[in-house]
Structure formats: C-alpha cells, structure tokens
C-alpha cells in the first residue's frame, strides 16, 4: 500500500495538521488524475511527489484508478467520506485550468517517407511566416493515417498540460482534415467556368 | 550600401530576389521601363518583393511595368502574382500555354471550395484571383500565352527596336505533356481526394523560359525548366535556339538543382563575363555542394540570394519547436527567411553587382 493512497494510515503522512495534509494530498491526487487523463498514459505506472514531502512515492496504476476524480468537488467529497465528517477547506479550490492551448496551426503535407512526414505549417491566428518540420507518423491518429499523403491538410494544436503545481509539459495533437467530396454540381460549375474562360482567353493573345 | 537609387535611363538592371523558398526578378530595360518575372513575398512586409523594391526606388508601377512573366504555377514562383497584376495595370501578362487550358482553369475553380474550409494558400487561389480581376475589368486581353519560339509583341512604352523578348519554353511536346498531367489531376480532383488540396503538384513541364535582348545585353531567365529531352526542357532549347556565347546575365533555373543543370547551356551560351544568380530552395537543401561545384566549374561569376542551408532561427521559431516537441523529429525551421537581392547593372560596357540582405557571392 502506498503511504499516500487514500486508505493509508494517516500517521504515515507524518506532516502538518491532518486535514490540511489530506487536502494537499487530495489536490496533488487531483492534478495527477487530470494529468493521467489528458496525456492518455493511464496505463503506465506513475511516480508522484506530494507538495509537502518532495520524495518520490511509487503509486501503482490500479491504486490511482480508484482515486481518479473528475473535479475538485468530487475530491473534497471523497476526503469528507474518508474522514467521516465534512472536511474543512483550508484554501479555495484551484481555479487554474490544467490544459492550456498554446498554438493553433494549419499545415500541408509536403512529402511522406516511412514514418516521417515533411510538413509546412503556419499559425491560424497570426500572419507569422510558415514553418517546416518533420512530423512523426506515430503521432497521427490511427483513423487519420489513410489521409497522410502529399497535399493533405491538417490542424496542429499545441498545448501545455499541468503535471503538478509548477510543472507544465508540452503536448500537441495532429488532426487531418476531411474535406467533403466535390458534388456533381460543383464539378459541372467548374467545367462551365473553365470552358467559358478558355473561350474568352482564346480571343486574347 | 543602399538599394533605393534607381537605375539611370540608359542603365540595364537585373535584380533577382529570393528568401530561400521563392524567387522573383525585376529587369530595367531602359528609359524607366520594367519587366517583372515571377513573384515571391517578403515575409517582413507580406508584399511582393519586386513591388516593394520598385516602389523604394520611385518607380510608378502602374505605368512603368510593361510585362509580367509568370513562368509556371508553383508556390515559390507565384506568391503575390495577383497583386502584381492589379498594381501593374499597364502590364501585359505572360503565362505558359498550359495555364489557359480548361483543365487548369477548372482545377483553379474547384480549388476555390477549399477557401471555405482552409486558410491555406494555394497556387490556384493566386490564378483564380488574377483571372477574376482581369475578367471583372474586361482585361483578359492583357494575357499573352508563352510558347517556345514566340517573340512577344512589345508595347509602345518600350523602344521596340532595342528590346526583344523571346520565349524558349514550353515546347509543343511540353504543352502536350502538361495537358496530359492536368487531365490526370482533374480526374483525381473530381474523384475527391478527401482532405487533399485539389492538386499537390503541377508539372514543371509547364514552365516558360525567356531570353530578353536589351540593346547588346542578353538575359536568360530560365524559371524552373528542367533538363528534359530532345523534345522539351534545356536539351530541346539548346537544340532549337542559337545563343552561343551571348548571355550576360542568367537567373539559374530551378534553384540550381541538378535536375535543371545542363552543362551545354553553361559552356556554350554564357559569356565569360556572365553573372549567374541562384535563388536557393531551402526546404529541399538546394543548391547543395555538388550543385555548386557543377556550376562553378564553368568559371562564371556565381551569386546566391540567400543561404541554402539552415539559417539562424528567430526566438518565436525556437519557442514553436518547444511546443511541437512531442510530435516532431528534429528541428523546426522557417520555411523561408530574410529576403535577399542580387542587383546587376550594365552601362557603357561596365557591370556592377550589388548584394542586399543575406545575398552573397559564391566563393
């Protein structure tokens, strides 16, 4: 049993007032739970450090699963249940978000070679110049893999995920675009436009 | 060194611009008259580089630009073309034959639907904007189609006895190949590529190339014309046109890559005093050391508008790299870079070369 699991003897936490320590612990737990959700590594075993003790504590995944809460309120309720009375709130619940979007890009695939995708992209919301980079095919969603070919358009969203109070980790996701097929009407319209324009150009030089 | 002094009326100028992912050229043919070839944007101003330059030296572009040559429909040659067409109101516009094919025009129309879904720039959007502008203003007659062997009709603003523009490409065979390639692209587009641009790549066989004769100066502007075969490309051009030892200024084709390097042009066409200018294409790393070696062995003076290798990255690019670390392999680079310019001026038998921005003479 981990000394920091909710069912560990309280004495093993060993610091500060009992309620405060539990709430601190609960907050860390909450952070960790969100981190596990957002980075989709919930199957990996994890190492956590409480805010007061700063030493690594092994926390098997199965144990964490039992304490994954959706939000601070659920965490608070769980602690109250554990104490057998309403827990005191020593400070307001965190209001900062745990995931912040840091950039939105739109790009186009230039070439594909084995597991690497050469791409050019530019920020969606600014006129900054285009960038080029090699993207990892392994980071593309399985359902999008059939779309990965030269000329394909994609969105790239970068974010930072709060791992703990002072630790943010960069994250990014790639979404390939599924542009609807041109309909019969669109094709006919394009053909008509082309024929008309060609005729007009034929009358010029 | 300053670049805001225009050429004297009797001075011939070839200015080549390139930031590392595009190119453009501006040619002063004398008496304040200009010809522009291709277009690329200056990342700092988001304006076509040639337009920025001409304004900086006091050229009235709406009046003094007589010709715009759009060699072919590739991103690195047409960015800002529609803006040039609008601004240079008096200019005739030279496009390769294939750009007026129904297949090309249809693709350009079909590509318009992407504007609804995506902010990404496409080559077709440039042509669509240009055609819509010309059509709306009943100026389609400004368009002249380039084909090998065609001498372009000169306007009154240029002294016709002194200036000639000869089209070297595309050949008949290249036009036929382009049509076939465009037909294939149309088929793919109408089958719906699901998420792809209408066409990811147009053929380089499209490409126009011209020689400008201005008095006794001859300039070879080769676009992206490739080596090709007996029927198209440089092999065809060299076999069809007699420009032995006559070229004074040379915009090197296809960014100095080996796919466009044809030694006969360098050996037989260029004068010993010829100035050759390369616009690199950084994302493909061209020209590379081998390409440079090939070009240098002909003994001409070689200049580049920018470096072909990696360049110093601004802070925001390094920040972007940090954000993208989890999905990228290697570094994040600027697709383009600072705009470089190589300017050559000829007057009374003397030549002067100047460089601006990251441009340099290849040692």
Interface residues (C-beta under 8 A of the other chain):
Chain A: X102 X103 X106 X107 X108 X110 X116 X118 X120 X124 X127 X128 X129 X130 X131 X132 X133 X134 X135 X136 X139 X147 X149 X150 X151 X152 X153 X156 X158 X160 X170 X171 X172 X173 X174 X176 X177 X178 X179 X181 X182 X186 X187 X189 X190 X191 X193 X194 X195 X197 X198 X200 X201 X203 X204 X205
Chain B: X43 X46 X92 X100 X101 X102 X103 X104 X105 X106 X107 X109 X110 X113 X114 X117 X118 X119 X120 X131 X135 X140 X141 X142 X143 X144 X145 X153 X189 X190 X192 X193 X194 X195 X196 X197 X199 X200 X201 X283 X316 X317 X320 X321 X322 X323 X324 X325 X326 X327 X328 X329 X330 X331 X332 X333 X334 X335 X336
